[in-house]
Amino acid sequence: MILAESGQKVFAAQYASRSRPFLKWAGGKGQLLPEIRERYMSVLDSSITKYAEPFVGGGAVLFDVIGRHDFKETYISDINPELINAYKAIRDNVEQLIAELSVMQESFLPFDAEERRALYYKARDEYNAIKINDNALESQRKAVLMIFLNRTCFNGLYRVNSKGLYNVPIGDYKKPLICDKENLRAVSIALKNVEIVCGQFTDSESFIDEHTLVYFDPPYRPLNKTSNFTSYAKTGFDDEQQKRLATYVDRLAAKGAKIITSNSDPKNVDPNDDFFDRLFSNYKTERVEASRMINSKAESRGRISEILVTNF
Ligand SMILES: C[S@@+](CC[C@H](N)C(=O)[O-])C[C@H]1O[C@@H](n2cnc3c(N)ncnc32)[C@H](O)[C@@H]1O
């Protein structure tokens, strides 16, 4: 019995280490992973048995960290109900999801541009209709459509209009991998014992204690008025929310949790703007390099700094 259990654990750990984000997500942390990994590895020891990521998004850090350490408990959350629905569908019903997504992939790929357009917009309408009707019986279908749209849409964006309807146009990929079976199965296994919550970042408070590593990746504070990356969901994340998060970090740090927080660096555009330096003055604030769009024009992509705050 003990052998079987430990065998299962090794199997799950191997799968967890192979899992990666299953959606492209605005603000995805793939690029900053080496910097974030270096910091969390320095604090992971046997006393850290829990992991929390309250702004999980696409989960680049989640999938990286859970494959590298034996956490007994993991908690993830996001305010976006569609994203959370997709995480739960993969955790609880991956084979059905794969079957449905494979059917969509097999129809989409052989089509010409015109037929692909028709299928994409039909899927988008179906997705939005399910969203409006909010019928729990259709949540599995909604997850399938969300992954299909994310894989085939323009730039892999998730964006909704003022009515909450997904409005991203079709993208232009020759052979998109719509159903990545191996990764979906690896993600499903990696998420098996993970608590998945749709809610505010502060809902994680009772989970987090002195044995917990916490990574906060809130919507970035916009560097200027045109780079508004804060509208992931219908609600924005303004300076008041950034301050609320800093107060929350103080409360969790006082409990003894090990915390990493990332954000944009306002000094990229205004060297006198020390918003985060003041907000996190009790902690270590480091500046690391990233390649990002500084404003909405692609040609202004350049190397800029971002901040990483740690309390260890
Ligand atoms: C920068 S993204 C996280 C990206 C993620 N690290 C990744 O690698 O894809 C921020 C996420 O916070 C979520 N969010 C925004 N406001 C929130 C809130 N008040 N509480 C919890 N999540 C929130 C958004 O839906 C979004 O998915």
The ligand as an ORCA input file, in Angstrom:
! r2SCAN-3c Opt
* xyz 0 1
  C      -0.506     39.517    -14.716
  S      -1.835     38.387    -14.798
  C      -1.089     36.944    -14.172
  C      -0.258     36.276    -15.233
  C       0.340     34.941    -14.815
  N       1.414     35.105    -13.864
  C       0.846     34.169    -16.018
  O       1.994     33.706    -16.043
  O       0.061     34.003    -16.975
  C      -2.916     38.930    -13.516
  C      -4.140     38.062    -13.277
  O      -4.839     38.586    -12.124
  C      -6.230     38.418    -12.298
  N      -6.879     39.403    -11.383
  C      -7.143     40.712    -11.607
  N      -7.672     41.294    -10.501
  C      -7.718     40.323     -9.547
  C      -8.151     40.286     -8.184
  N      -8.630     41.385     -7.582
  N      -8.028     39.120     -7.501
  C      -7.552     38.004     -8.103
  N      -7.140     37.971     -9.406
  C      -7.216     39.097    -10.111
  C      -6.462     38.642    -13.777
  O      -7.646     37.983    -14.213
  C      -5.184     38.046    -14.399
  O      -5.376     36.704    -14.807
*
